[in-house]
């Protein structure tokens, strides 16, 4: 059930996002814009009520990446069509990684909505436009494969999606990336059943062709 805070913030934001061809999907707590190769979304998360804490995240889905990688994750199968390839907190894009809006009064909702709209106009939409294709996501995930990706909250999923993106982008170092990510997972004491999933995806991708 939607909280009163969520209802009010959506009421403030919906006209703005509708003008950008985003539709509010209440069940998934997000504004979503469909694209030919996936979708962009803005996730609205409200926790508590007195005060409510409002958290904003931006997401990008590339259908082919998710179709290839998701089956090897620990995600629920019913969620596969709605999974994101990348999710980033609003605060991380403005150097305030722990940003959440505290909502005590209705005026706080209006102020938060104005800040979210301003952020989307200056940074948010530009970020989504930049990274909603294979090559830019490949660069983001795979430029420094042995380093933590600050936009990836799950290291295992980052490795799965990293090798999928590398394969789709036809990276010359694709084979080396497979080894690099496997070593990265082993160093983190990743469970053996997850390593098996990673290896299975790696073997599949070696013979995968878009043609």
MDTraj code that builds the backbone (N, CA, C; nanometers):
import mdtraj as md
import numpy as np

residues = "UNK UNK UNK UNK UNK UNK UNK UNK UNK UNK UNK UNK UNK UNK UNK UNK UNK UNK UNK UNK UNK UNK UNK UNK UNK UNK UNK UNK UNK UNK UNK UNK UNK UNK UNK UNK UNK UNK UNK UNK UNK UNK UNK UNK UNK UNK UNK UNK UNK UNK UNK UNK UNK UNK UNK UNK UNK UNK UNK UNK UNK UNK UNK UNK UNK UNK UNK UNK UNK UNK UNK UNK UNK UNK UNK UNK UNK UNK UNK UNK UNK UNK UNK UNK UNK UNK UNK UNK UNK UNK UNK UNK UNK UNK UNK UNK UNK UNK UNK UNK UNK UNK UNK UNK UNK UNK UNK UNK UNK UNK UNK UNK UNK UNK UNK UNK UNK UNK UNK UNK UNK UNK UNK UNK UNK UNK UNK UNK UNK UNK UNK UNK UNK UNK UNK UNK UNK UNK UNK UNK UNK UNK UNK UNK UNK UNK UNK UNK UNK UNK UNK UNK UNK UNK UNK UNK UNK UNK UNK UNK UNK UNK UNK UNK UNK UNK UNK UNK UNK UNK UNK UNK UNK UNK UNK UNK UNK UNK UNK UNK UNK UNK UNK UNK UNK UNK UNK UNK UNK UNK UNK UNK UNK UNK UNK UNK UNK UNK UNK UNK UNK UNK UNK UNK UNK UNK UNK UNK UNK UNK UNK".split()
xyz = np.array([
    [0.0849, -0.1200, 0.0000],
    [0.0000, 0.0000, 0.0000],
    [0.0881, 0.1245, 0.0000],
    [0.0542, 0.2185, -0.0834],
    [0.1319, 0.3403, -0.0905],
    [0.1140, 0.4231, 0.0356],
    [0.2243, 0.4794, 0.0866],
    [0.2154, 0.5698, 0.2004],
    [0.1616, 0.7041, 0.1533],
    [0.1105, 0.7812, 0.2478],
    [0.0609, 0.9145, 0.2140],
    [0.1730, 1.0010, 0.1576],
    [0.2927, 0.9848, 0.2123],
    [0.4078, 1.0614, 0.1632],
    [0.4355, 1.0283, 0.0173],
    [0.4317, 0.8990, -0.0166],
    [0.4570, 0.8599, -0.1553],
    [0.3496, 0.9174, -0.2470],
    [0.2253, 0.9098, -0.2062],
    [0.1168, 0.9632, -0.2890],
    [0.1384, 1.1108, -0.3187],
    [0.1800, 1.1848, -0.2159],
    [0.1971, 1.3292, -0.2326],
    [0.3183, 1.3625, -0.3198],
    [0.4279, 1.2893, -0.3027],
    [0.5458, 1.3184, -0.3845],
    [0.5206, 1.2820, -0.5301],
    [0.4467, 1.1735, -0.5534],
    [0.4144, 1.1350, -0.6909],
    [0.3239, 1.2396, -0.7549],
    [0.2317, 1.2909, -0.6785],
    [0.1428, 1.3952, -0.7295],
    [0.2224, 1.5172, -0.7756],
    [0.3281, 1.5500, -0.7021],
    [0.4115, 1.6646, -0.7380],
    [0.4980, 1.6363, -0.8614],
    [0.5450, 1.5126, -0.8725],
    [0.6426, 1.4805, -0.9771],
    [0.5820, 1.4313, -1.1081],
    [0.4627, 1.3746, -1.1019],
    [0.4083, 1.3068, -1.2196],
    [0.3937, 1.3959, -1.3425],
    [0.3441, 1.5190, -1.3317],
    [0.3335, 1.6017, -1.4536],
    [0.4689, 1.6249, -1.5213],
    [0.5714, 1.6461, -1.4400],
    [0.7061, 1.6689, -1.4936],
    [0.7556, 1.5469, -1.5698],
    [0.7430, 1.4291, -1.5099],
    [0.7918, 1.3081, -1.5755],
    [0.7038, 1.2669, -1.6932],
    [0.5743, 1.2915, -1.6832],
    [0.4850, 1.2591, -1.7941],
    [0.5253, 1.3374, -1.9185],
    [0.5667, 1.4612, -1.9009],
    [0.6101, 1.5434, -2.0140],
    [0.7371, 1.4891, -2.0790],
    [0.8087, 1.4054, -2.0054],
    [0.9302, 1.3420, -2.0576],
    [0.9034, 1.1978, -2.1018],
    [0.7767, 1.1614, -2.1129],
    [0.7333, 1.0286, -2.1589],
    [0.7625, 0.9188, -2.0575],
    [0.7649, 0.9549, -1.9305],
    [0.7797, 0.8561, -1.8234],
    [0.6421, 0.8274, -1.7649],
    [0.6159, 0.7007, -1.7414],
    [0.4889, 0.6563, -1.6832],
    [0.5124, 0.6086, -1.5406],
    [0.4211, 0.6443, -1.4495],
    [0.4322, 0.6000, -1.3114],
    [0.3799, 0.4570, -1.2987],
    [0.4659, 0.3680, -1.2504],
    [0.4298, 0.2286, -1.2265],
    [0.4276, 0.2060, -1.0762],
    [0.3085, 0.2137, -1.0185],
    [0.2959, 0.2113, -0.8728],
    [0.3500, 0.0825, -0.8120],
    [0.3258, -0.0302, -0.8778],
    [0.3668, -0.1590, -0.8222],
    [0.5185, -0.1682, -0.8084],
    [0.5902, -0.0988, -0.8961],
    [0.7367, -0.1032, -0.8937],
    [0.7976, 0.0259, -0.8394],
    [0.7127, 0.1165, -0.7932],
    [0.7571, 0.2413, -0.7287],
    [0.8564, 0.3172, -0.8172],
    [0.8177, 0.3385, -0.9409],
    [0.9101, 0.4044, -1.0324],
    [0.8391, 0.4723, -1.1477],
    [0.9030, 0.5776, -1.1973],
    [0.8685, 0.6358, -1.3262],
    [0.9539, 0.5641, -1.4297],
    [0.8911, 0.5215, -1.5383],
    [0.9641, 0.4419, -1.6368],
    [0.9387, 0.4939, -1.7781],
    [1.0461, 0.4999, -1.8553],
    [1.0378, 0.5356, -1.9966],
    [1.0870, 0.4182, -2.0796],
    [0.9988, 0.3639, -2.1606],
    [1.0356, 0.2502, -2.2444],
    [1.1210, 0.2955, -2.3622],
    [1.2191, 0.2143, -2.3953],
    [1.3022, 0.2351, -2.5122],
    [1.3030, 0.1074, -2.5947],
    [1.3491, 0.1156, -2.7180],
    [1.3505, -0.0023, -2.8044],
    [1.4373, -0.1135, -2.7468],
    [1.5421, -0.0757, -2.6753],
    [1.6366, -0.1763, -2.6255],
    [1.6248, -0.1966, -2.4744],
    [1.5232, -0.1379, -2.4125],
    [1.5080, -0.1528, -2.2683],
    [1.4261, -0.0390, -2.2101],
    [1.4707, 0.0130, -2.0974],
    [1.4019, 0.1284, -2.0389],
    [1.4944, 0.2057, -1.9455],
    [1.4565, 0.3309, -1.9199],
    [1.5161, 0.4129, -1.8147],
    [1.4116, 0.4268, -1.7057],
    [1.4558, 0.4372, -1.5803],
    [1.3587, 0.4583, -1.4742],
    [1.4145, 0.5440, -1.3619],
    [1.3219, 0.6010, -1.2863],
    [1.3555, 0.6780, -1.1674],
    [1.2757, 0.6160, -1.0534],
    [1.3474, 0.5573, -0.9591],
    [1.2844, 0.4833, -0.8512],
    [1.2615, 0.5725, -0.7300],
    [1.1404, 0.5668, -0.6757],
    [1.1001, 0.6484, -0.5620],
    [1.0791, 0.5564, -0.4422],
    [1.1596, 0.5743, -0.3393],
    [1.1494, 0.4872, -0.2227],
    [1.1260, 0.5709, -0.0970],
    [1.0154, 0.5439, -0.0278],
    [0.9825, 0.6155, 0.0951],
    [0.9811, 0.5163, 0.2107],
    [1.0599, 0.5445, 0.3131],
    [1.0624, 0.4616, 0.4334],
    [1.0152, 0.5427, 0.5528],
    [0.9340, 0.4790, 0.6376],
    [0.8866, 0.5468, 0.7572],
    [0.7804, 0.6504, 0.7271],
    [0.7333, 0.7152, 0.8318],
    [0.6289, 0.8163, 0.8138],
    [0.6505, 0.9401, 0.9007],
    [0.7165, 0.9279, 1.0140],
    [0.7339, 1.0427, 1.1042],
    [0.8768, 1.0471, 1.1577],
    [0.9702, 1.1008, 1.0817],
    [0.9541, 1.1537, 0.9455],
    [0.9668, 1.0430, 0.8416],
    [0.9244, 1.0729, 0.7193],
    [0.9485, 0.9831, 0.6078],
    [1.0835, 1.0147, 0.5463],
    [1.1512, 0.9144, 0.4999],
    [1.2807, 0.9323, 0.4345],
    [1.2656, 0.8939, 0.2878],
    [1.2903, 0.9888, 0.2018],
    [1.2712, 0.9726, 0.0573],
    [1.4057, 0.9512, -0.0108],
    [1.4154, 0.8405, -0.0832],
    [1.5387, 0.8030, -0.1520],
    [1.5096, 0.7948, -0.3017],
    [1.5980, 0.8517, -0.3837],
    [1.5790, 0.8548, -0.5290],
    [1.6948, 0.7823, -0.5970],
    [1.6615, 0.6925, -0.6898],
    [1.7628, 0.6220, -0.7671],
    [1.7283, 0.6285, -0.9151],
    [1.8309, 0.6278, -0.9978],
    [1.8139, 0.6236, -1.1427],
    [1.8561, 0.4857, -1.1925],
    [1.7788, 0.4317, -1.2857],
    [1.8102, 0.2993, -1.3377],
    [1.8065, 0.2936, -1.4892],
    [1.8845, 0.2006, -1.5427],
    [1.8891, 0.1742, -1.6865],
    [1.8819, 0.0234, -1.7075],
    [1.7988, -0.0183, -1.7981],
    [1.7920, -0.1593, -1.8360],
    [1.8205, -0.1744, -1.9849],
    [1.9138, -0.2619, -2.0167],
    [1.9327, -0.3073, -2.1540],
    [1.8795, -0.4498, -2.1590],
    [1.7759, -0.4709, -2.2379],
    [1.7069, -0.5999, -2.2382],
    [1.8016, -0.7170, -2.2654],
    [1.8865, -0.7041, -2.3639],
    [1.9719, -0.8169, -2.4010],
    [2.0695, -0.8521, -2.2886],
    [2.1224, -0.7510, -2.2220],
    [2.2127, -0.7770, -2.1093],
    [2.1400, -0.8559, -2.0013],
    [2.0181, -0.8121, -1.9685],
    [1.9429, -0.8782, -1.8618],
    [1.8973, -1.0181, -1.9024],
    [1.8610, -1.0338, -2.0281],
    [1.8195, -1.1670, -2.0750],
    [1.9340, -1.2672, -2.0659],
    [2.0558, -1.2200, -2.0884],
    [2.1720, -1.3089, -2.0822],
    [2.2216, -1.3292, -1.9393],
    [2.2249, -1.2227, -1.8607],
    [2.2883, -1.2297, -1.7286],
    [2.1943, -1.2707, -1.6162],
    [2.0691, -1.2276, -1.6214],
    [1.9822, -1.2405, -1.5051],
    [1.9606, -1.3858, -1.4637],
    [1.9543, -1.4758, -1.5593],
    [1.9292, -1.6170, -1.5279],
    [2.0399, -1.6777, -1.4428],
    [2.1561, -1.6132, -1.4399],
    [2.2677, -1.6639, -1.3605],
    [2.2812, -1.5918, -1.2262],
    [2.1963, -1.4920, -1.2020],
    [2.1968, -1.4215, -1.0741],
    [2.1105, -1.4983, -0.9745],
    [2.0985, -1.4420, -0.8539],
    [2.0131, -1.5017, -0.7513],
    [1.8763, -1.4343, -0.7481],
    [1.8469, -1.3556, -0.8507],
    [1.7201, -1.2824, -0.8552],
    [1.6012, -1.3733, -0.8804],
    [1.4848, -1.3268, -0.8380],
    [1.3612, -1.4019, -0.8577],
    [1.3224, -1.4005, -1.0050],
    [1.2812, -1.5158, -1.0574],
    [1.2495, -1.5261, -1.2000],
    [1.1355, -1.4333, -1.2410],
    [1.0398, -1.4107, -1.1502],
    [0.9260, -1.3248, -1.1825],
    [0.9677, -1.1797, -1.2044],
    [1.0855, -1.1443, -1.1559],
    [1.1318, -1.0053, -1.1651],
    [1.2204, -0.9819, -1.2876],
    [1.2499, -1.0863, -1.3630],
    [1.3492, -1.0764, -1.4701],
    [1.3172, -0.9667, -1.5715],
    [1.1910, -0.9499, -1.6065],
    [1.1553, -0.8502, -1.7076],
    [1.1650, -0.7073, -1.6562],
    [1.1876, -0.6920, -1.5256],
    [1.1906, -0.5578, -1.4666],
    [1.3250, -0.5241, -1.4026],
    [1.4224, -0.6123, -1.4171],
    [1.5526, -0.5886, -1.3540],
    [1.6278, -0.4771, -1.4260],
    [1.7143, -0.4102, -1.3503],
    [1.7961, -0.3027, -1.4050],
    [1.9379, -0.3513, -1.4312],
    [1.9980, -0.2995, -1.5358],
    [2.1383, -0.3269, -1.5627],
    [2.2272, -0.2387, -1.4763],
    [2.1820, -0.1177, -1.4506],
    [2.2561, -0.0223, -1.3677],
    [2.1581, 0.0550, -1.2814],
    [2.1907, 0.0723, -1.1548],
    [2.1113, 0.1553, -1.0639],
    [2.2068, 0.2465, -0.9885],
    [2.1742, 0.3768, -0.9858],
    [2.2608, 0.4752, -0.9225],
    [2.1776, 0.5663, -0.8322],
    [2.2267, 0.5906, -0.7123],
    [2.1586, 0.6829, -0.6230],
    [2.1777, 0.8259, -0.6707],
    [2.0715, 0.9034, -0.6576],
    [2.0803, 1.0452, -0.6918],
    [2.1981, 1.1100, -0.6205],
    [2.2141, 1.0802, -0.4925],
    [2.3207, 1.1426, -0.4139],
    [2.4594, 1.1148, -0.4668],
    [2.4789, 0.9966, -0.5269],
    [2.6109, 0.9622, -0.5793],
    [2.6488, 1.0483, -0.6992],
    [2.5507, 1.1009, -0.7668],
    [2.5785, 1.1833, -0.8850],
    [2.6004, 1.3296, -0.8499],
    [2.5757, 1.3653, -0.7246],
    [2.5997, 1.5041, -0.6815],
    [2.6926, 1.5074, -0.5606],
    [2.7746, 1.4020, -0.5479],
    [2.8755, 1.3936, -0.4407],
    [2.8140, 1.4013, -0.3010],
    [2.6925, 1.3489, -0.2874],
    [2.6277, 1.3365, -0.1566],
    [2.5721, 1.1942, -0.1455],
    [2.6612, 1.0938, -0.1335],
    [2.6182, 0.9537, -0.1455],
    [2.5133, 0.9085, -0.0449],
    [2.5013, 0.9781, 0.0655],
    [2.4044, 0.9372, 0.1670],
    [2.2780, 1.0247, 0.1664],
    [2.2586, 1.0956, 0.0569],
    [2.1451, 1.1872, 0.0487],
    [2.0116, 1.1140, 0.0573],
    [1.9279, 1.1586, 0.1493],
    [1.7873, 1.1193, 0.1553],
    [1.7095, 1.2400, 0.2044],
    [1.5915, 1.2580, 0.1494],
    [1.5093, 1.3723, 0.1872],
    [1.4237, 1.3351, 0.3092],
    [1.4330, 1.4179, 0.4113],
    [1.3526, 1.3964, 0.5319],
    [1.2199, 1.4696, 0.5164],
    [1.1121, 1.3958, 0.5265],
    [0.9791, 1.4522, 0.5053],
    [0.9016, 1.4549, 0.6370],
    [0.8815, 1.5751, 0.6897],
    [0.8034, 1.5917, 0.8127],
    [0.6707, 1.6617, 0.7839],
    [0.6747, 1.7540, 0.6884],
    [0.5575, 1.8359, 0.6585],
    [0.5343, 1.8380, 0.5071],
    [0.4182, 1.8849, 0.4660],
    [0.3860, 1.8910, 0.3236],
    [0.4814, 1.9830, 0.2493],
    [0.5282, 2.0896, 0.3161],
    [0.6240, 2.1790, 0.2521],
    [0.7537, 2.1059, 0.2166],
    [0.7906, 2.0057, 0.2978],
    [0.9109, 1.9282, 0.2695],
    [0.8950, 1.8500, 0.1394],
    [0.7738, 1.8050, 0.1106],
    [0.7465, 1.7311, -0.0125],
    [0.7654, 1.8208, -0.1335],
    [0.7116, 1.9406, -0.1258],
    [0.7249, 2.0349, -0.2372],
    [0.8717, 2.0724, -0.2599],
    [0.9454, 2.0923, -0.1509],
    [1.0867, 2.1270, -0.1635],
    [1.1662, 2.0112, -0.2233],
    [1.1376, 1.8894, -0.1773],
    [1.2066, 1.7716, -0.2311],
    [1.1763, 1.7548, -0.3793],
    [1.0517, 1.7746, -0.4173],
    [1.0131, 1.7607, -0.5582],
    [1.0876, 1.8608, -0.6454],
    [1.1002, 1.9835, -0.5977],
    [1.1721, 2.0854, -0.6734],
    [1.3190, 2.0483, -0.6899],
    [1.3789, 1.9942, -0.5840],
    [1.5198, 1.9540, -0.5918],
    [1.5376, 1.8358, -0.6873],
    [1.4440, 1.7424, -0.6848],
    [1.4521, 1.6263, -0.7742],
    [1.4369, 1.6708, -0.9192],
    [1.3413, 1.7588, -0.9442],
    [1.3201, 1.8101, -1.0801],
    [1.4443, 1.8848, -1.1285],
    [1.4998, 1.9688, -1.0423],
    [1.6208, 2.0421, -1.0793],
    [1.7372, 1.9490, -1.1089],
    [1.7520, 1.8462, -1.0276],
    [1.8579, 1.7474, -1.0493],
    [1.8391, 1.6749, -1.1819],
    [1.7163, 1.6333, -1.2114],
    [1.6913, 1.5619, -1.3359],
    [1.7221, 1.6503, -1.4558],
    [1.6894, 1.7773, -1.4470],
    [1.7128, 1.8695, -1.5583],
    [1.8615, 1.8960, -1.5803],
    [1.9397, 1.9012, -1.4715],
    [2.0808, 1.9367, -1.4845],
    [2.1733, 1.8160, -1.4972],
    [2.1383, 1.7035, -1.4334],
    [2.2286, 1.5886, -1.4329],
    [2.1594, 1.4557, -1.4657],
    [2.0396, 1.4360, -1.4106],
    [1.9757, 1.3045, -1.4164],
    [1.9491, 1.2537, -1.5566],
    [1.8775, 1.3326, -1.6355],
    [1.8450, 1.2878, -1.7715],
    [1.9710, 1.2721, -1.8564],
    [2.0698, 1.3589, -1.8362],
    [2.1945, 1.3498, -1.9120],
    [2.2671, 1.2196, -1.8791],
    [2.2659, 1.1792, -1.7518],
    [2.3285, 1.0533, -1.7121],
    [2.2586, 0.9349, -1.7781],
    [2.1254, 0.9358, -1.7754],
    [2.0492, 0.8268, -1.8370],
    [2.0734, 0.8202, -1.9867],
    [2.0778, 0.9350, -2.0525],
    [2.1025, 0.9373, -2.1968],
    [2.2419, 0.8840, -2.2301],
    [2.3381, 0.9178, -2.1477],
    [2.4760, 0.8762, -2.1756],
    [2.4938, 0.7258, -2.1659],
    [2.4319, 0.6645, -2.0664],
    [2.4632, 0.5250, -2.0369],
    [2.3596, 0.4242, -2.0839],
    [2.2624, 0.4664, -2.1636],
    [2.1635, 0.3661, -2.2073],
    [2.2014, 0.3010, -2.3404],
    [2.3303, 0.2685, -2.3569],
    [2.3726, 0.1882, -2.4705],
    [2.4870, 0.0978, -2.4278],
    [2.5117, -0.0058, -2.5053],
    [2.6086, -0.1091, -2.4686],
    [2.7484, -0.0525, -2.4512],
    [2.7944, 0.0294, -2.5441],
    [2.9334, 0.0730, -2.5409],
    [2.9668, 0.1577, -2.4189],
    [2.8771, 0.2486, -2.3827],
    [2.9046, 0.3322, -2.2657],
    [2.8956, 0.2514, -2.1361],
    [2.7998, 0.1597, -2.1282],
    [2.7920, 0.0750, -2.0094],
    [2.9126, -0.0187, -2.0014],
    [2.9557, -0.0693, -2.1154],
    [3.0751, -0.1535, -2.1173],
    [3.1947, -0.0773, -2.0622],
    [3.2105, 0.0455, -2.1043],
    [3.3232, 0.1264, -2.0559],
    [3.3121, 0.1493, -1.9060],
    [3.1910, 0.1780, -1.8583],
    [3.1702, 0.2031, -1.7157],
    [3.2026, 0.0787, -1.6332],
    [3.1531, -0.0370, -1.6766],
    [3.1715, -0.1608, -1.6006],
    [3.3134, -0.2168, -1.6133],
    [3.3726, -0.2024, -1.7316],
    [3.4911, -0.2822, -1.7630],
    [3.6210, -0.2061, -1.7803],
    [3.6192, -0.0751, -1.7670],
    [3.7429, 0.0018, -1.7828],
    [3.8449, -0.0358, -1.6754],
    [3.7957, -0.0566, -1.5526],
    [3.8835, -0.0938, -1.4415],
    [3.8245, -0.2164, -1.3707],
    [3.8349, -0.3331, -1.4302],
    [3.7645, -0.4520, -1.3817],
    [3.8120, -0.5023, -1.2456],
    [3.9358, -0.4682, -1.2074],
    [3.9873, -0.5159, -1.0795],
    [3.9614, -0.4181, -0.9656],
    [3.8851, -0.3129, -0.9958],
    [3.8488, -0.2153, -0.8939],
    [3.6983, -0.2193, -0.8685],
    [3.6597, -0.1822, -0.7484],
    [3.5172, -0.1781, -0.7155],
    [3.4477, -0.0721, -0.7997],
    [3.3319, -0.1065, -0.8537],
    [3.2510, -0.0110, -0.9282],
    [3.1534, 0.0546, -0.8314],
    [3.1665, 0.1846, -0.8127],
    [3.0878, 0.2500, -0.7083],
    [2.9384, 0.2464, -0.7356],
    [2.8990, 0.2248, -0.8597],
    [2.7567, 0.2193, -0.8922],
    [2.7013, 0.0761, -0.8859],
    [2.7856, -0.0211, -0.8521],
    [2.7404, -0.1602, -0.8451],
    [2.7355, -0.2025, -0.6986],
    [2.6150, -0.2355, -0.6503],
    [2.5981, -0.2698, -0.5093],
    [2.6172, -0.4185, -0.4849],
    [2.6256, -0.4969, -0.5896],
    [2.6441, -0.6405, -0.5778],
    [2.7620, -0.6814, -0.6667],
    [2.8715, -0.7213, -0.6048],
    [2.9944, -0.7502, -0.6800],
    [2.9754, -0.8656, -0.7776],
    [2.8997, -0.9667, -0.7365],
    [2.8782, -1.0820, -0.8239],
    [2.8024, -1.0416, -0.9497],
    [2.6944, -0.9664, -0.9313],
    [2.6160, -0.9220, -1.0465],
    [2.6977, -0.8309, -1.1369],
    [2.7854, -0.7490, -1.0771],
    [2.8710, -0.6620, -1.1584],
    [2.9586, -0.7463, -1.2514],
    [3.0130, -0.8567, -1.1991],
    [3.0992, -0.9419, -1.2808],
    [3.0205, -1.0094, -1.3925],
    [2.9002, -1.0569, -1.3615],
    [2.8165, -1.1190, -1.4642],
    [2.7845, -1.0194, -1.5750],
    [2.7386, -0.9033, -1.5356],
    [2.6981, -0.8047, -1.6358],
    [2.8192, -0.7467, -1.7078],
    [2.9317, -0.7421, -1.6375],
    [3.0536, -0.6931, -1.7001],
    [3.0960, -0.7802, -1.8174],
    [3.0958, -0.9132, -1.7987],
    [3.1400, -0.9992, -1.9096],
    [3.0355, -1.0036, -2.0213],
    [2.9076, -0.9904, -1.9867],
    [2.8044, -0.9828, -2.0915],
    [2.8239, -0.8569, -2.1749],
    [2.8432, -0.7435, -2.1092],
    [2.8647, -0.6179, -2.1809],
    [2.9917, -0.6243, -2.2653],
    [3.0951, -0.6851, -2.2106],
    [3.2200, -0.6978, -2.2862],
    [3.1998, -0.7795, -2.4124],
    [3.1211, -0.8858, -2.4021],
    [3.0943, -0.9704, -2.5189],
    [3.0113, -0.8952, -2.6225],
    [2.9086, -0.8240, -2.5770],
    [2.8228, -0.7507, -2.6699],
    [2.8984, -0.6353, -2.7356],
    [2.9915, -0.5755, -2.6620],
    [3.0712, -0.4648, -2.7161],
    [3.1908, -0.5145, -2.7968],
    [3.2066, -0.6458, -2.8019],
    [3.3167, -0.7092, -2.8753],
    [3.4526, -0.6574, -2.8292],
    [3.4700, -0.6524, -2.6982],
    [3.5981, -0.6099, -2.6414],
    [3.7095, -0.7075, -2.6797],
    [3.8232, -0.6516, -2.7150],
    [3.9364, -0.7354, -2.7527],
    [3.9882, -0.8161, -2.6338],
    [3.9749, -0.7610, -2.5126],
    [4.0267, -0.8300, -2.3945],
    [3.9172, -0.9098, -2.3229],
    [3.8152, -0.9529, -2.3977],
    [3.7037, -1.0275, -2.3391],
    [3.7517, -1.1513, -2.2630],
    [3.8394, -1.2289, -2.3234],
    [3.8882, -1.3505, -2.2587],
    [3.9632, -1.3172, -2.1299],
    [4.0430, -1.2127, -2.1326],
    [4.1166, -1.1732, -2.0130],
    [4.0226, -1.1233, -1.9048],
    [3.9169, -1.0538, -1.9460],
    [3.8198, -1.0049, -1.8485],
    [3.7535, -1.1204, -1.7733],
    [3.7255, -1.2280, -1.8442],
    [3.6659, -1.3447, -1.7785],
    [3.7556, -1.3917, -1.6646],
    [3.8855, -1.3974, -1.6899],
    [3.9799, -1.4406, -1.5869],
    [3.9930, -1.3382, -1.4751],
    [3.9945, -1.2110, -1.5123],
    [4.0083, -1.1043, -1.4129],
    [3.8917, -1.1046, -1.3154],
    [3.7701, -1.1150, -1.3684],
    [3.6526, -1.1148, -1.2811],
    [3.6455, -1.2430, -1.1972],
    [3.6858, -1.3547, -1.2554],
    [3.6847, -1.4793, -1.1778],
    [3.7810, -1.4694, -1.0598],
    [3.8992, -1.4157, -1.0841],
    [3.9967, -1.3960, -0.9776],
    [3.9418, -1.3000, -0.8717],
    [3.8736, -1.1961, -0.9173],
    [3.8134, -1.0977, -0.8258],
    [3.7115, -1.1661, -0.7344],
    [3.6293, -1.2526, -0.7913],
    [3.5286, -1.3230, -0.7118],
    [3.5935, -1.4203, -0.6136],
    [3.6970, -1.4891, -0.6571],
    [3.7663, -1.5823, -0.5678],
    [3.8310, -1.5091, -0.4510],
    [3.8875, -1.3925, -0.4773],
    [3.9492, -1.3139, -0.3698],
    [3.8471, -1.2708, -0.2653],
    [3.7224, -1.2553, -0.3075],
    [3.6163, -1.2137, -0.2155],
    [3.5470, -1.3337, -0.1498],
    [3.6049, -1.4521, -0.1653],
    [3.5485, -1.5742, -0.1057],
    [3.4034, -1.5961, -0.1484],
    [3.3777, -1.5749, -0.2762],
    [3.2436, -1.5960, -0.3308],
    [3.2056, -1.7438, -0.3205],
    [3.0804, -1.7702, -0.2856],
    [3.0327, -1.9076, -0.2683],
    [3.0555, -1.9897, -0.3954],
    [3.0871, -2.1166, -0.3780],
    [3.1218, -2.2031, -0.4911],
    [3.0082, -2.2143, -0.5921],
    [2.8821, -2.2147, -0.5436],
    [2.7700, -2.2263, -0.6383],
    [2.7587, -2.1025, -0.7261],
    [2.8023, -1.9877, -0.6754],
    [2.8022, -1.8660, -0.7569],
    [2.9164, -1.8688, -0.8576],
    [3.0310, -1.9198, -0.8164],
    [3.1423, -1.9350, -0.9106],
    [3.1018, -2.0275, -1.0244],
    [3.0274, -2.1326, -0.9931],
    [2.9792, -2.2251, -1.0970],
    [2.8863, -2.1528, -1.1936],
    [2.7999, -2.0656, -1.1413],
    [2.7115, -1.9881, -1.2287],
    [2.7931, -1.8958, -1.3189],
    [2.8931, -1.8323, -1.2604],
    [2.9792, -1.7430, -1.3379],
    [3.0497, -1.8206, -1.4495],
    [3.1029, -1.9367, -1.4165],
    [3.1737, -2.0178, -1.5167],
    [3.0788, -2.0629, -1.6280],
    [2.9572, -2.0975, -1.5897],
    [2.8588, -2.1419, -1.6889],
    [2.8266, -2.0286, -1.7863],
    [2.8078, -1.9081, -1.7340],
    [2.7817, -1.7931, -1.8213],
    [2.9034, -1.7651, -1.9096],
    [3.0217, -1.7729, -1.8531],
    [3.1442, -1.7485, -1.9308],
    [3.1540, -1.8436, -2.0493],
    [3.1276, -1.9706, -2.0242],
    [3.1347, -2.0697, -2.1326],
    [3.0302, -2.0403, -2.2397],
    [2.9117, -2.0016, -2.1955],
    [2.8055, -1.9698, -2.2916],
    [2.8453, -1.8510, -2.3792],
    [2.9007, -1.7479, -2.3183],
    [2.9336, -1.6260, -2.3919],
    [3.0452, -1.6479, -2.4935],
    [3.1357, -1.7404, -2.4664],
    [3.2446, -1.7663, -2.5603],
    [3.1928, -1.8126, -2.6962],
    [3.0764, -1.8763, -2.6944],
    [3.0165, -1.9264, -2.8197],
    [2.8960, -1.8458, -2.8638],
    [2.8700, -1.7358, -2.7932],
    [2.7506, -1.6552, -2.8229],
    [2.7760, -1.5670, -2.9453],
    [2.6716, -1.5550, -3.0282],
    [2.6809, -1.4675, -3.1456],
    [2.5504, -1.3924, -3.1625],
    [2.5629, -1.2648, -3.1986],
    [2.4426, -1.1842, -3.2242],
    [2.3840, -1.2153, -3.3608],
    [2.4590, -1.2796, -3.4464],
    [2.4130, -1.3070, -3.5831],
    [2.3251, -1.4309, -3.5898],
])
top = md.Topology()
chain = top.add_chain()
for i, resn in enumerate(residues, 1):
    res = top.add_residue(resn, chain, resSeq=i)
    for name in ("N", "CA", "C"):
        top.add_atom(name, md.element.get_by_symbol(name[0]), res)
traj = md.Trajectory(xyz[None], top)
